[in-house]
């Protein structure tokens, strides 16, 4: 980290031998990266916009239909339901992640014996993929061969084995639990970097002035962590808006299509119904939402005024 | 007396803290340990609820055998996953070391614009451009190939890894370079002989992120790999878990999840500080 922050070498005038030639060589070094980004990102991005104005089936001719796809979206109640569900999920899961990750970050930030062990174990679920985690939990949540329902039944908590995935509420909260388990360690590390950047003299000075732990947290920790908090928040929100794996693998969008997320709906329209043009128009909406979020992010992450 | 009391209360606080830490650690590790242990149950037992998690009727690797009988077996998708992940690592390292060096050490037309464009792709969700990516791959003949998937994964890694590598090269003092240039090193030998040994921690970090990203990716592989012989592990396991190959064998699911998790866990435990370093570099900026 130190090596990265102490980077910008002072610009000083120096003579470059063969400066003219050397300049163009730089373009050669970045060419492979530019080519990949152009072919697999910029062009597809342009195509998404272009396709959204077309009726574009998988097979056969596509035809220009102007904004018709966008008018159709306005009447697509199932898309708006998916979007509303995605928003609700994002709100709940973000609150839940922070409620777990913040105490964990405060816990591991103070050096004590075994801190390394605690940090590593909290972080372990974050390195396995969402697909692995979802498959794992789809087993744990299974009514017959899983862990939770049979265990609750054996302990006498429920009269019969309850299928957690059959109705909306238990299914939804099961997913929340799984995502918190998987992601909290990641958010914890981000928050920890923010906590560590607070000079300890500040906390000590406040303590000498008689500030209690809560007052110190509110007056010092929170304001000085603004940028870190904003970053962790944005990562969590953006990740949740794009949620797909867990809802596809554990719930298949069920029960009764109540857990279809925005990306899931786009996936269904594009790759199950093969309405590629309509899927592209939906993608443009999603893209606009994410770009708006990124703009808010840049504003939240701006450096405090007067500080470089 | 006051001292004695404060010491005992501090001791009690310490015990309470460590008890909390231990309980939390168990909660986070339990699902992983539970799966790895359950996978070693014999097939019959693996169908029952995992209470207790360890095998009670004898240790067995039967579940891995069962897993191998579904679809194209375990080895083919595992091979696909390994191929895709290793190639993603190799190419994202090559491309971003070159680009990082270029952005750090040369001045050329449109340099800032190109850098901003590459970095800003991180703000755009690839989920929204999958259909055109599918069409582009078809156009250039990489449709339904692992190579095509590698191209997509490498592109997705670039914003982070080019950012990392440019910072790593920026941190190398110019004097080292100038000394080497006096000794007659040209750009390429400079990069390989002089610079690489100095920026290798950055390379390990981006390689680790590339591997984990490619190994764990789900949606793009699901959409782009339509042929069963091209399935990566997550896709093959989801097909199995959805009952595509007949009745769901939860023992096989446990075995498959173990195969998917263990490489990530081992790599993370070995290279932890590089991972945290990458996260911090991202978080600080």
Interface residues (C-beta under 8 A of the other chain):
Chain A: X1 X3 X4 X5 X6 X7 X8 X9 X17 X22 X23 X24 X25 X26 X27 X28 X29 X30 X32 X33 X34 X36 X37 X39 X40 X41 X42 X43 X44 X45 X47 X48 X51 X104 X107 X112 X113 X114 X117 X118 X120 X121 X122 X123 X124 X125 X127 X128 X129 X130 X131 X132 X135 X136 X137 X138 X139 X140 X142 X144 X145 X146 X147 X150 X151 X154 X181 X185 X186 X189 X190 X193 X194 X197 X228 X231 X238 X242 X244 X245 X248 X249 X252 X263 X266 X267 X270 X271 X276 X279 X280 X283 X284 X286 X287 X290 X291 X294
Chain B: X14 X17 X18 X20 X21 X24 X25 X27 X28 X29 X31 X32 X34 X35 X46 X47 X48 X49 X50 X51 X94 X95 X96 X98 X99 X101 X102 X103 X105 X106 X107 X108 X109 X111 X114 X117 X118 X121 X123 X124 X125 X126 X127 X128 X129 X130 X131 X132 X133 X135 X136 X140 X151 X152 X154 X155 X158 X162 X167 X168 X170 X171 X173 X174 X181 X187 X212 X215 X216 X217 X218 X219 X223 X234 X237 X238 X241 X242 X250 X253 X254 X256 X257 X260 X261 X264 X265 X267 X268 X269 X272 X275 X276 X277 X279 X280 X281 X283 X284
